[in-house]
């Protein structure tokens, strides 16, 4: 079991990069280059391996466990900022009880990426723009979907700057304040404000203090956000001597963009085939469909703009790829804002009912995770 958690599938590629570095070229006939994998996770493995007397594989598990704690804390912080501590706690528990949450303690990047994404989004919600941009840049060095975090921060920053600009105009200052409830709202809200009102001297005062964010800080955060993703994609192009080198590597992995045609084909097959599909593939298909429906609910609920851009971009990337189907539920694990409607509902329920829901979700997650690891023969 330890080997499965520490070295299975993609974890083996990350370990290889940590120990031997990246390919200098893509050889003819070699379909799979390790340049498809982003560098931050291997760098963390190397750093942990130097600090602790353990193998690189063990370092990967240690890093994953530590990152999962940071991720759960960040998920809680976002829920707490928007709806209070009870909702934040429920949100973190639900995120830890998703169908494929077992990968949080595998040698994968999901825990690290979710931690960076959650704290970056929290930075946007609380007006800490430079921190938000820096963490988004690190997320962009972690996974290809890091561009979703960068887009969330950059779009929210642009919206905040636009509102601040409009608020400075005498004829629109009052109207802009009445429309958003707070001039230059750092969250870049798509609708009515839900950020909790701060009390003087409390930690949440930073949210209210960011009513008029410093233009330089907002601009810096927005510009910092995409640098990690752009930097690695550009570096791969230079290493291979072609401007689209990274995308050529992805094509070799069959990870081309097809607008969702392949996803629809496999999804339809899984839902209509007469023979019984693998339980795990049924779970993946259900996760994709449910995620789309819940995203519509998030739009109707008018979540903060940064959260909507993040989850929307993540869904577009995951559903629009022609790559391997089975990891799609894992790719959506960082999309924790999709769980906010459920977290709000559970937090408002009676304690006994809330406990029953959370216990049931945890048990189902454990069962599906065990099935995925021990019975399903494909990539998680």
N, C-alpha and C positions, 0 to 999 in steps of 0.2 A: 504493500500500500504506500509506503514511504516513497519508493521509486516512482510509482504512478503519480503521486502528488508533486514530486520534485523534478522529475525529468521527462514526463510524458508530453508528447506532441510539441507544441510551440515552446515549452519550457526548455527542451533540448536545444533548440535554435538559440535562445537567449544565453544559455550556458556556453554554447560554442563561441558566441560573440564575446562574452566576458573573458573567456580563456584565450582565444586566438585572434580576435579582432574581425574586421569586415573583409569581405572579398574585395580584391582590387580590380576585378573585371568579371564579366559574365561570360563564361566559356560557352562555345557553340555546343549544343546538345545538352547543356546543363540547364534544366527548366527552372530550378529553384535556387535563387541567390539569397544569402542572408541579409542583403541590403534592403529587403522588404521590411525588416524589423527595425524599429526606431531605437535610439541609443541610450535613453535615460535608464531604463530598467537594467540592461547589462552593466552600465556604470555603477548603479547602486549595488548590484551583486558583487562587483569587484571591490567596492569600498567596504561592504560588510565582510567579505572574505578576508580583507586585510586586517580588519579590527577584531574579528573573532577567530578562534582556532577551530575552524570547521571547513568542510568542503564547499565548493561553489554551489552545489545542489542544496546543501543545508542552508547556506547563506540566502539562497532564493526563497526558501520557506520562511526563514526568519524575517526577511524583508517583506514578504507578502502578509504575514501576520501583523507586523507592526503597521504596515500601510492600511490594512483593513480596519485597525483601531482608529487611525487618523481619518479614514474615510467615514466611518460610522459617526465620529465626532462632528465632521463637517456636514454630513447629512442632517444630524440633529440640529446643528447651528442654523442651517437654512430654515428648517421647520420652526425652530424656536423664534427666529427673527420675524417670520411671517405670521405665525399663528400661536405662539406660546410654547412653553416647555413641554406640556403634555403632548401636543401634536408633534413636536420635535422628537420626543422619545418614541412615539408610535411610528413615526416615519423611519427612524433609524432601525427599529425592530423589523418593520416590513421590508426594508431594503436588505437586511440580513437574512430574511426568510423568503427571498425570491427563489424560483425553481432551480436556478443554476448557481446559487450563492456559494456552493462549495468551492468554486474556483477562486474565491477570495483567499483561500489558504493553499493555493497551488502556485507553482512557479510561473505564473502568468502576470500580466500587467494590469488586470482589472482593478485590483485594490489600489495600486499606486495612482492609476489614472482617475479613479473616482475620488480619491482624496484630493488630488490637485484640482479637479473640476469643481468639487463641492466648495472648497475653500476659496477658489477664484470667484465663483458665483456669490458666495457670502460676502466677499470683498465688494462686489458690485452693489449688492443690496444695502450694505452699510456705508457706502461711499469711500471705501479704501481702494482707490482706483489703481495706484501703482502696485499694490500687493496683488490685486486682481489680474492686472496685466502680466506681472512677473510669473504668477502661478499658471496662467493660461499659456505662457511661453514654454514653461516646463511641461505642461500637459501636451503641447505640440511636439515635444521631444520624446513622448512616451508611446503614442499610438497614432495611426493615420487619422483616426477620428478626433484627434486633438484640434483639428481645424474647427470642430463644432464649438469648443470652448472659446477659441479665438474669436469666432464669429459672434458669439454671445456677448463677450466683453466689448468688442469693437462696435457692434451695433448699439448696445446700451450706452456706450460712451458718446457715440454720435447723437443719439436721442437726447442725452442729458445736455450736451453742448447746444443743441438746437433749442431746447426749451429754455436754457439759461440765456441764450441770445434773444429769444422772443421776450423773455421776462424783463430784459433791459430796455425794451421799447416802451415808452410811456403809455402808448395807446393800447398795448396788449398786456401790460404787466399784471393788472388786476384780473383780467379774464383768464390769463394763463394760470394764476394761482388758484382761482376758483375751480378751474377744470381738473387740475391734478391733485389739489389738496396740499401740495408742497412744491414751490418753485424749484425747478432743476432737480427733481426727484432722482436720486442716484440709481435707483433700480431700473430706470427706463421702463416704467410700468406700461403695460398695454391697456390698462383700464383703471378702475378705481383703486385707491390706495389701500393696502392691507398691512403695510409695515406698522408694527405696533408703536404707539406713542411712547416716546422716551420720557423717563423721569430724570430731573436734574441730578447729576452725580452718579448715575447708574451706567452700567456697561452699554445699555441700549441707547444711551444719549448720543453715541456716535452716529446712529441712524438719522436722528433729527438734526444733528450738527452738520450733516452733509446736505442740508436743504439747498445750500448754494455752494456746490462743489467748486474748488479751485480749478480754473480752466486748464492750467498747466498739468495738474495731477490727472484730470480726466483725459486730456490729450495724450499724456505719457502712457497711461494705462491702455488706451485704445491702440496706440502704436506699438507698444510692447507685445501685446497679446499674440499676434501671428508670427512673431520672429522665430520662435522655436520650430514650428512646422515648416515655415519657408526656408529656414536655415538648413534643416536636414535634407529637405527635398532638393534644394540648390546644391548642397554638398555632394549628394549622390550623382546629380547631373555632371558636376565637375569631375568626380572620380571616374565616371564612365565615359566622359568626353562627349556627352550629348545632352541637350537642354532638357529633354523629357526622360532622362535616364531612370528616375524613380518610377515613372508610370510604365516604362518598358519592363522594368523588373516586375511590377504588379501584373502586367499582361502575361508574363511568363508563369505567374502563379494563378492565372485564369481569374484574376480579380479586376476584370474590366467593368466599366460602367455601362449598363444596358437599360437604364431607366426602370428597372424592376421586372423586366420580361422573364428572366430566369427565376426570380422569386415567385412570380405568379404561376409559372409552369409547375414548379415543385410543390408549391402550396396547394394548387388544384389537384395534383396527383395524390398528395397525402390525405386530402379531404375526401376524395372520390374513389380511390382504389378499393377493390373488393377484398383483397387480402389484408390481413391485419398489419398495420405499420408498427415500427418500433415505438414504444411508449415515449421515448425521448424525442423522436421526430414529431409526434403528436403534440408534445409539450412546446416544442419550438414553434410549430405552426400556430398553436393557440396563443402563445406569447406575442407573436407578430400581429395577429389580428386584434388581440385585446389592447396592445400598445397603440395601434391606430385609433381605436375607438376612444381610449382614455385621453389621447392627445386632443381629440375634438372636444372632450369634456374640459380639458385644461384651457383650451381656447375660449370656450363658453364661460369658464370661471374667471377669465381675464387675469391669468397669472402674470407676474412681472415679465417684462419683455425679455430680459436676459434668460430666464428659464425657458420661455417659449422658443427662443431662437436656438438654444442649446439642444433641447429635446427634438425640435423640428429638424435641425440639421443632422442630428444623429440618426433619426428615422430615415431621412432621405438617403444618407450614406449607406446604412445597413440594408435597407430594402432595395435600393437601386443597384447594388453590386451583383455581378454574375458569379461571384466566388462561391466557396463551399457553403452549403445551406445549414448544416448542423450547428455551427458556432453562432448563429444569428441571435439566439436568446442571450448568449454570453456577451455579445457585442452591445446589447441593450442594457446590460447590468448597470452601467454608470448613469442611465437615464432615470435617476431617482425622482426628479420632479413629477414624473408620471404617477408616482405613488401618493402625491399630495392630496388629491381628492379622497382617496381611501383613508389616508391618515387622519384627515379632518373628521371624516364620518366616524371612524373608530374612536377617536379621542372624545367625541361627544356622546358616545354610547355609554350605557351603564357599565361599571367596572367588570361585572361578571361576563357580560357579552363581549366586551373588549378583550378580556383575557382569553375567552374561548376562540375568538377570531385569530388572535396572535399565536396561540398554542397550535391551532389547526394549521396555520400557514407554516409554522416552524416544522411541524411533523411532516407535512407534505413536501417541504423543501428537503428535509433529510432523506425521505424516501426517494425522491426524484434524483437527488445528488448521488445516492448510493447506486441507483439503477444506471445513471450515466457513467459512473466510474467503473462499475463491475460487470455490467451486462451489455451496454451499448458499445459496439466495436469501433465506432467512428470517433472523430475529433470532437471534444466537448465544446 
